[in-house]
Amino acid sequence: GDAMEKLHKYNLVSVIREVNEKQIPFLGICLGLQLLFEESDETPGVKGLGVLPGKIKAIPPKKGFKIPHMGWNSIQIKEGARLFQGIPQDAYVYFVHSYYLDAENRSDVATKTEYGISFDSSVAVPEINLYATQFHPEKSGRVGLKILENFAKLGGDTLVR
């Protein structure tokens, strides 16, 4: 809710929509993934950007699993996901979150992760140059650097604006 309020306050909703409409490469990280969707359990009644269909849900309590989910966990990569090219299946990345994505379009999901439940941990919609991760590539060592490098390669000259 606070993040959406700030996006509106600083007129960033229209900027994000313009980037999306022009198909300029976009990478959302953590909350940046969550805001792309329609709604969230974190602030019921507050609409997200609705760029992609789906809902952000609270990680359900489960014995032996701490919330927030904080630390290293593996990702199961969808075959052919360009953002993850050159990254081995079950690579470890760094998470810090209490909410997870339940994407409506299963074809948008690029990775899944297990943490008490199976959840969508990234999306890739190459047709509109939109990518997002629940985890933090910038905190995920060499694997994260490779993800960021792959994203930079997807942008070509549009990243230099």
C-alpha positions in Angstrom: 0.0 0.0 0.0 2.8 2.4 0.9 4.7 1.6 -2.2 1.6 2.2 -4.5 1.0 5.5 -2.6 4.6 6.6 -3.4 4.3 5.6 -7.0 1.2 7.7 -7.4 2.6 10.6 -5.4 5.7 10.9 -7.6 3.8 10.2 -10.8 5.8 7.0 -11.4 2.7 4.9 -12.3 2.5 6.6 -15.7 6.3 6.2 -16.2 6.1 2.5 -15.6 3.1 2.1 -17.9 4.9 4.1 -20.6 8.0 1.9 -20.3 5.7 -1.1 -20.5 3.8 0.2 -23.6 7.0 1.1 -25.4 8.4 -2.4 -24.5 11.5 -0.9 -22.9 13.2 -3.6 -21.0 12.0 -3.6 -17.4 13.3 -5.6 -14.4 11.4 -5.6 -11.2 13.1 -7.0 -8.1 11.3 -8.2 -4.9 8.6 -5.5 -4.2 9.2 -4.5 -7.9 7.7 -7.9 -8.9 4.9 -7.7 -6.4 3.7 -4.2 -7.6 3.3 -5.4 -11.2 0.3 -7.6 -10.2 -3.3 -6.8 -9.5 -3.5 -7.1 -5.7 -1.8 -8.2 -2.5 -2.7 -9.7 0.8 -0.3 -7.2 2.3 -2.7 -4.3 1.9 -6.2 -5.6 1.0 -8.2 -3.2 -1.2 -5.2 -1.4 -2.6 -4.8 -2.1 -6.3 -1.4 -2.9 -7.7 -0.2 -1.8 -11.1 -2.1 -4.7 -12.8 0.5 -5.0 -15.6 0.2 -8.7 -15.2 -2.7 -10.8 -13.9 -2.2 -12.5 -10.6 -2.2 -12.0 -6.8 0.4 -11.6 -4.1 -0.4 -13.8 -1.2 1.0 -14.2 2.3 3.3 -17.1 2.9 1.3 -19.4 5.1 2.8 -20.4 8.5 4.2 -23.9 8.6 6.2 -25.6 11.3 9.9 -25.4 10.6 9.7 -22.5 8.2 10.4 -19.0 9.4 8.6 -15.9 8.0 9.9 -13.8 6.5 11.6 -16.3 4.2 15.1 -14.9 4.4 18.2 -16.5 3.0 19.4 -18.8 0.2 17.0 -21.0 -1.7 17.1 -22.8 -5.1 15.1 -22.0 -8.2 13.6 -24.4 -10.7 14.1 -22.7 -14.1 11.6 -23.1 -16.9 13.3 -24.4 -20.0 14.3 -21.7 -22.5 13.9 -18.7 -20.0 16.4 -16.2 -21.6 16.9 -14.3 -18.3 18.3 -17.5 -16.8 20.4 -18.6 -19.8 23.7 -20.1 -18.5 22.4 -20.6 -15.0 22.2 -24.2 -13.8 18.9 -25.8 -12.6 18.5 -25.5 -8.9 20.9 -22.6 -8.6 20.7 -20.7 -5.3 19.6 -17.1 -5.0 18.9 -14.8 -2.0 15.3 -14.1 -0.8 13.8 -11.7 1.8 10.0 -11.8 1.7 6.8 -12.6 3.5 4.6 -12.7 0.4 4.7 -14.7 -2.8 3.4 -14.5 -6.3 0.5 -16.6 -7.6 0.6 -15.7 -11.3 -2.6 -16.2 -13.3 -0.8 -16.8 -16.6 1.4 -19.8 -16.0 3.3 -19.1 -19.2 4.7 -15.9 -17.6 6.4 -17.9 -14.8 10.1 -18.3 -15.4 11.1 -19.9 -12.0 9.5 -21.6 -9.1 10.8 -22.1 -5.6 9.9 -24.4 -2.7 9.7 -23.0 0.8 6.9 -24.7 2.8 4.9 -24.3 -0.4 5.7 -24.1 -4.1 5.6 -20.5 -5.4 6.3 -18.5 -8.5 9.7 -16.8 -7.9 10.1 -14.9 -11.2 8.3 -14.0 -14.3 9.5 -13.4 -17.9 7.3 -11.9 -20.6 9.7 -11.4 -23.5 7.0 -10.2 -25.8 6.8 -7.0 -23.8 10.4 -7.0 -22.4 9.1 -7.4 -18.8 11.0 -9.4 -16.3 10.8 -9.6 -12.5 12.2 -11.7 -9.6 10.9 -12.2 -6.1 14.5 -12.9 -5.0 17.4 -10.4 -5.1 19.8 -11.0 -8.0 22.0 -8.1 -6.7 22.6 -10.1 -3.5 22.9 -13.5 -5.1 26.6 -13.7 -5.9 27.7 -15.0 -9.3 24.3 -16.4 -10.2 22.7 -13.0 -9.6 25.4 -11.2 -11.6 24.7 -13.6 -14.5 21.0 -12.8 -14.3 21.7 -9.1 -14.4 24.1 -9.6 -17.3 21.5 -11.5 -19.2 19.0 -8.8 -18.6 21.4 -6.1 -19.9 21.9 -8.2 -23.0 18.1 -8.4 -23.6 17.9 -4.6 -23.7 20.3 -3.8 -26.5 20.6 -0.1 -27.1 17.3 0.7 -25.3 19.0 0.6 -21.9 21.1 3.6 -22.8 18.5 6.4 -22.6 
